[in-house]
């Protein structure tokens, strides 16, 4: 940390005090933000088209193959990965050790002569449903109240966005992979009358039941823009060409001339041949795959088919939703809400607010994965040279909040990272080298495969302090916070695939990360351990948010920004319950003077108290920390 530009007589501390006190004299001006009162500062909460429960949850995103291996007997075999990139099924292969150094090539990998990026895509670690069930108590203790599972349907890749089916859970996630595959092959793919429940399906229903018994919610990843090349319809088209009964499911650009040795060509998602796109017309996805998707939607939302959705999932996250026409989503939403009016629909749309608006008007989705929230947070909290001011931060937040119907802001999935970004800690380590907001550029800039200058080291104490501050804001701001698995236990990593390492657990001994992405040896290996201090911070914040209703559904009012020293404060209020949050992103202590009606103010993070005098309270906020202040009288 830098030395103060002032002497050691306390002048720097006093200067911050004077500046912040002066700023608080203009609270009403600061609350307006460019002359406009926040829409959430005066709105009254009301019944709307978003599910009420989604305003109250804390999301936890799980990448199933990398969360926990609860049942080693179902681990994938080389046969299970056929059809996935890089299409090497003849080189030596085995389940990769969960606790090994991420960038170390194991002996079986060295034998194929390929680099780390080729081999990482071949790796499977054995995460499964039993592992998730095994750790539900851990998640509940953390304070998690809703789960978002990355794709769980049958697929050969580790990410499973190349679905073979939508109506069966991947056999390697359940207890009987061989038996499950036998059942799946015996069915008529698009005839629900022939569908049966596999062992993996049944275990998923048990997981759903266990989640609901804990008063938690669960949603699946719906990948309805494309399927995989191992799907029955696509295999049938490849085999029979224009004679296939599924020929209209995909966009075939050329059937090819077999006699001339020409292959069939088709549209893949962004040109990826492993992801053949489902065909669309002016109404969206065409009738064959559309009917199949609708049947699968019913299957997982009302498994018993008895009109009672309580044994089904609570909603969906829709992958690359911007790639499917609005007409399809409008019809699909009607189906979903007819099954369960309280279902939650959130979409992956990584675009500016104006592009997102048409999806959030009450007839398609309830929310989106709030990447614009993440962009603003990184620009204020993470960056150094390019850091935006607190005032600019407030303006960006207001633009996002005010763009939609008021209740939408409360159900947005406020993420800081995901399976498609570098992890929070690694982003902070690599601050200032690129703009997160420039998504298409940053996506590759944050991969050491494409950018050798990207630092893969473990975040240090300074970076962790910034991460803690960011999460303090995330857990106190408007919208449903979402934690990407392992952020709370200390995981770090560059963008895909390095953000998808196996979860760090406190009961497993891990090898040090001794190698860089290029295979060179680090001067000092990075210790891979469960970071209890970081976990405790997340746990306290989850507890505070779950305890205080104003943090979930209260109004929002910015009360202070102090640009010179990077202090930002706001108030959340609900029926007399008031929470004041002060965030000091600066490098020096801040003393904030606020009007205060009670005798004391207590920080919910540390339980430290400050006494009010003459109707004001002076609160000390250390550098890179936050205070969550409530009024107490004794």
N, C-alpha and C positions, 0 to 999 in steps of 0.2 A: 504494500500500500504506500502511496506517495506521502512524503512529508507535507505538512501544511505550508502554503505559500506565505503564511504570516508567522510571526514569532511565537514562542511558547507561552506567551502571557495570557492566552485564552481569548485573544482578539478574534480568531477565526470562529470560535464557538459563539461569541457575542454577536459577530456579524450575521451569522445564520439566524440567531435569535431575533435580531432586529428586523431582518428581511422577512422572516416568516411572520413575525407579529404584524408587520406592516401589511403583509398580504392578507392576513385574517381580517383586517379592517375593511377589506373589499370582498367579503364572503359572498355577498349577493351578486356582485359582478362576476366572480369566479364561477358561481353556480350556473350563471346563464350560459357561459361558453359561447363566445361569438354573438352575444345578444339574444340567445335562444335558450329558454328553460328546457331542461331535459324532459322528454316525453314521459319518462318513467317517474319523474319527480312529483307529478301531479295527477297521474292516472289512478283510477280506482280499478282494482282487480275485478274481473268479471268472468262469467262463463264464456268460453270461446271454443274454437274448433281444435285447440291443442289439448292433449290429455293433461289433466291436472297433476297426476302423479309425476309426470316428466319434469315438472318444475322443481321437484323436491329431491331428485336423485343425485348421487355421485357415481359417474360411470367409470367402469374399469374395462379397458380394451384388452382382450386376450387373443394372442396368436397361438392357436391350440397346439401346433406341432412343437412349440418352443416353451410352453408354460410349465409342464410337469409330466414326467413319465411315470404314471401311476401303475402301469401294467406292462412290464417288459415282455410278456408272452405274446403281445400283439404287435410287436415292433415290425415296421415295414421290411419287406425283402426287396431284392433288386427287381423282382417281377412287378412289385407294386408301383415302381417309379417309371415304368415303361410308358412312353408317350409324353414325358416331360423333358424340357430342355436341360442339359445339352445332348440328350439322346445317346448317351454312352451307357450301355447295359452289359458290356462285355468285359470292361476293365474290372479289376478287383474292387469289391464294394462291401461295406459293413456299416452297421449303426455307429454313428460317430459318438465318441465319449462326451457326455453332457458337460463335464467340468474341464475340458481341455482348452489349451490356448487357442483362441479363435483363428489367428493367422498362421498357425502351425499346420503344415501338411503332415498327416499321419502316414505311416508306411504304405498302407493300401492306396493312398492317394498319390504318393510319390511314384508308384509303379506305372501310372498312366502317362507320366511325363508332362502333364498339363499344369497350368498355373493355378494360383489360389482362387481366382474368380471362376474358373471352370469347375473346380472341385467344390467350392462352397455351394454351388447350385445342385450338386449331386448329394449333398449331405442330408441325412435324416437323423433326428435325435430321439424320436419315439414319444413325443408328447401326445397325450390322449385324453379322453373324457374322464377316465378314472383319476387322472392327475388333477383335473379341475375340481372334481367332487372332493378329492382328498384335501384340497386347499380352500374350500368354501369357508371354513371356520376362520382361516387366516384373513380372507377378504372381508368377512363380516366384522372381525375384530378391527381391521383397518378403518372400517366405516363405510365400506362400499355398499351401495344399495341397488346397483344395476350393472349388468354385464353385457358387453357387446362382443360377440365372438366373430373373429374373422372366419372366412368360409370353412364350413364343417362338412359339406357334402362331398361325396365320392369324387376324387380327382387324383391324378398321379403326381402333381407337383407338391412342393412343401408349402406353398402359399394357398393352393387350391382355388385359385381364380379361374382354373381351366376345368370346370365341372364336367364330370362324366354323367352325373344325374343331379337333379335338385330334390329328388324325393327319398334319397337314401344317404345316411351319414357314412362317411368314409369308413370302410371296414377296419382299417388299422387304428381307428379311434375307439373301437369296441373290443369285446372279449373273444370274438370268433371270426376272424377275417376270412378263413377258408369257407366256412359255412355261409357267411353273408354273401360272398361272391356267387356261390351256388344258387342262392335264392334270387339274387339280382338277375342273373342270366336266365332264370326260368320265367321271368315276367315278360309281358308285352310292354315295352317301354312307356308308351303314352296311353295305356289303358288302366286307369286306377282300379278297375275291378280285379285286376290280376296282381296288384301290389300287395306285398306282405311286409310285416315289420321284421327287420333283421335284428340280430343281437346288438349291433351298434345303435340302431334306431331306438331300441328299447332302453338302452343305457342313456341315450339322450333324453328320453322322456323321464327317466329317473332323475337325471340332472336338473331338468326343468322343475320337477316336483320338489327337489331339495332346495333349489333356489327360491321357489315360491314359499316354502315352509319357513324360510328365513326372512320373509317379507321383502324379498328382493325381486328384481325384474330381469328379464333376459331377452335380447334380440339377436337375430341372425343376420349375417351378411348375404344379401340377395344379389347375385351376379347374373342379371337378366339381359345384359347386352350381348353376351357371347357365351359359348360353351367351350369344351375342350375337344381335341382331336380323338380322344378315346371315348367320347359319348356315342351311344348306340346310333342315334340318328346320323351323326357325321360319318361313322364307320360304314353305315349302310349306303350313304351317298357315295363314298369313296369306292365301295365295292360294286355298286350297281349303276352308278352314273345317273342319267336322266330317267332310268326305270325305277329308281328308288322312291318309295312312298314318302320319304322325307326330303325330296329334292327341292321343295319350296321353303324349307326351313332356313336355308343359308343363301347368301348372295354369291352365286357361282358366276364368275366372270368368263370362264371358258371350260367346256367339258373336255376339251383336248381331243386329239386324234390318237387313239390307242395304236392304230397301225403305223403311225408316224412316230410313236414313242413319246407323244406329248402327254403331259400330266394335266389333271384338272387344276384350275386355279380359282381362287375364291378370296373374298374380302376377310381379312383378319383385323382384329382390333388394333388400330394404329400400325397395320402392316405385320403384326405378330402372327405367324402361321399357326402357332399352337392355340390361338384363340379365335376360331372362326366365328364371325358375327352372325347373330340371328337376323334374318331378313326383316326389313321394315317396308311399309307402304305409307300412304298419307295418314293412316290411323295408328301408326306405330308398328310394333312387332306383329307379324302376320299370324293368321288364325292357328296354324298348327302349333308352333312353339308358344303362342299366347295361351291357348287352351291348356297346354301342359303346365305353364307357369301358374296359371290360375288354380289348377288342381293341386299343385305342390303347395301353394299358398294356403289353401284350405287344410291340407294334410297337417301342416306344422302349427297352424293357429287353432285348430280344433281337431286334435288327433282322434278322439272318439267319434267325431261326426255327429254328436248329439245336440249341437247348438249351444253347448257350454264351453267357452274358450278358456276356462280356468286351468286346463291341463296343457295348454299350448303356449307358444312363445308370445311375448308381449309386443312384438313389432319387428321392424326390419330396418337395417341400414342398407341403402341401395348404392351399389358400386357404379362408378362412372355414369351417374344418372343423366348427365348432360348429353350422353351419346344416344339416348332413347327419346323419341318424340313425346311431347307433352300429352298428346291424345292418349297414349298408352297409360301414362302415369295417372291421368284423371280417371280412367276406367278402373285401373287396378286399385286406386285408393277407395273407390266405391265398394269394390269387393272386400277389401281388408276391413273397412269400417262396418260392412254388413255382418262380418263374422265377429268382430270385436270392436265396438264403437270407441273403446278406450285404448286401442292400439296406437303405438307411436311409430312414425315414419320419419326417418332422417336420411339425407342424401349426401353423397360425396360430390360436391360441386366446388371446385377450387377456382373461383372466379370473383371478380369485383362484385360489389353489392348490387349494382344495377342489373347485372346478368342473373343474379340469384333471385331477384324479386319475383319473376313469373312463377317460380316453383313454390313460393310461400304465400299464396293467396287464399289458402283454405281448401283448394280442390286437388292438391297433389301431395306435398309433404308438410310435416309439422315443423321441421327444422332441417338444418344442414350441419355437417361437421364444420365447425366455425373456424376455418383457416384464416379468415380475415382478423379474427381475434388473436390468433397465434402470431400473425405478421406484426400487428401493432405491439404486442407484448415483447416480441424479440427486438423490435426497433427501439423500444424504450428501456427495457431491462437488460438485454444481452449486449447490444452493440456499444462500442466505446467511441470510436472516431466518428461514426455516422449516427450516433444516438439522437433520437428526436427529443424535443423538449416535453415537459409534463403537459404544457398547454396543447401542443400538437397531439400528444397521446390522448388527451381528453377529447379533442375534436374527432379523432379517428374512432374512438369508442362510441361517441354520440352518433356518428354517421351510421355505424352498424346497428345500434339500438333503434334508431328512429326510422330505419328504412322499411320496417315491416309493421304489421299489426302489433300492438303493444305486447300481447302475451307471447308472441313468438320469441322475443328476446329471452324469456325465462326458460325456454326449453331447448335453446341452441346448445349443441355439444361443444363446450369451450375447451378445446384441446391446446396443448403446447407442443406436442409432437405426436407421431403415429408411426404405423408400419411403413409409411411412404416418405418419411423425413429422417434426418439425423436426430438423434436423441437430444433432449434439452441440454444436458451437460456438455455433450460434444459440440453442439451449436455455440455454446458460450465459450468453449475453448477456442473455437474457430471464428469468433466474432470478427466482423468488419471485412471479411474477404469477399462477401457477396450478399446480394439482397434476397432475403427469404421471400419477399413479396413477388419478386420476378421468378415465379414458380418454375417455369420450364427451364430457365437457365440454372437456377439454384439446385434443381433436382440432381443434375449431373455434377455441378461444382462441389456438392457435398458428398461425393463418392471418391474415395482414394483411387479407385479403378480408373477414373477419368481425370482426377486432380491429385497428382502425387504430393502436392503441398498441403493437403488436408491432414491435420494432426489427429492421430488416432490414440493419443495418450489419455490416461485417466484424468478426469476433472480433479483439480486441486481444491483446497479449502476456499479460495477466492471464488472459483466457479460454483461451488456448492452453495455459498452464501447467496449468490445471485439466483440460483435455482430455487432456494428456499423462499426468497423474496417474491419470485414470480408465482410460486404456488400459493403463497399467502394472498396475493391478488386474485389468482384464479379461484380460490375457494371463498372469496368474499364478494366477488363481482356478480352481476346479473347473468344468469344462465347456468346450465348444469355442467359442472366441471367434469372433465374426462381424463383419467390417468392411463397412460400407456403402460402395459405390464412391465414391472421391474424398475420403473423410474424411481419408485419409492424405496427400492432396495439397493440402489446405487449403480444401476446399469448405465453404460455409455456405449456409443457406437456411431459410426458414420451412417449415411443413408443406405437404403436397401442395397445389398442384403445385410449390412453390418448392424442395422437397427433391429435385427431379428435373431439376436443371439439367444441361447438358452437362458432361461430365467435364473437369476442368482438367488439361491435359497440359503438360509442360515444353517441348515443341517447337512450341507454338502461341502467338502473341501475342494477348492478350485485351483487349477494350475495358474501360476502368474501369467499375465500377458507379457511375454518377453520379446515378441517379434512385432515389427511394423508390418504394414500391408505389403511392402515390397520384399519382405523376408529378411530384412536386416535386423540385427539385434539391438534392442534398446540399451542405452547406457545403464538405466535402472529399470528393472522389470516393474510392471504395474500389478499390485496385489489385487486380486479379485475376491472380495468378501462382501457379505451382507452388511450394509452400512446402517447400523442400528440408530445412529443419531439422525440420519436423514429420514429413515422410516418413522421415527418418533415424531418428527416434525409433520410429516404427512398425516399421521394418525391423529395428532392433536387438532390439526386443521379440519380433518374430516369430522371429528367429534364436535368441534365448535359449529361447523356449518349444519350438521344434523340437529344440533341442540337449539340453535337460534333461528326461528322462522323468518326473521327480517332479512337474513342473509340468503334465503331461498326465494321468498316471494315479496320482499319489501321493496319500497320505492328506492330509487337511486338519485342521489344529488351530489355532484362534485362540489366540494366546499373550499378547496385550496389547490392551487398549483404555484410552485415557486421555481421558476425556470433556471435560475442561476445555480441552485444547489440540488436540483432534481428531486424535489419533494412533491408528492401528490397525495391528496386526501379526499375522501368522499364519505357520505353518510347513507346508511341503509335504514329505512324506517318502516314499521308496520304496527298500526294500532297502539301507539305509545312505546313500542319497543324500538330503541334507537341504538345503532352501532356505528361508531366512527372509526374509519380505517385510515391510518397514516402510513405512507410508504416512503422510505428514504433511500432512493437509488444512488444518492451521492456518496462521496468518499469521506465525508466529515459528519460529525454529529449535528443533529438538528433539534432545536427547541421550538416547539409549536405551542402557541397560545390560542386557546379556543374558548368561546363562550360555553359555560357549563352550569347546569341548574342544580346538580346534586352535590353532595359533599365530597365524593371521591370518584375517580375514574380508574377502572381496572382493566389491564391488558389480558385478554383471554389466552394469549400464547404463553406468557410467563407468570401471570397472576401478580405482576408488579402493580403497585397503586400510586396514584398521584392525588394530592389533596387540592381541591379547588379553593380559591380565595377571591372574594369580591365578584363572584359570578363568572370567574374564568379559571381555566386549568392550564398549567404549563407542563407539556409532556415531552420528555426527552426520548429521541429516537436515534439509536445508534446507526452508523453507516451500514448500508446494505441490509437493513432490517425493516420490519413493519410492526405496527401496533394495532391491535383490534380492541378498541376501547368501548366499554359499556359503563353506564352510570351505576354506582352503588352508594348507599347512604351510611354504611357502617363497615 
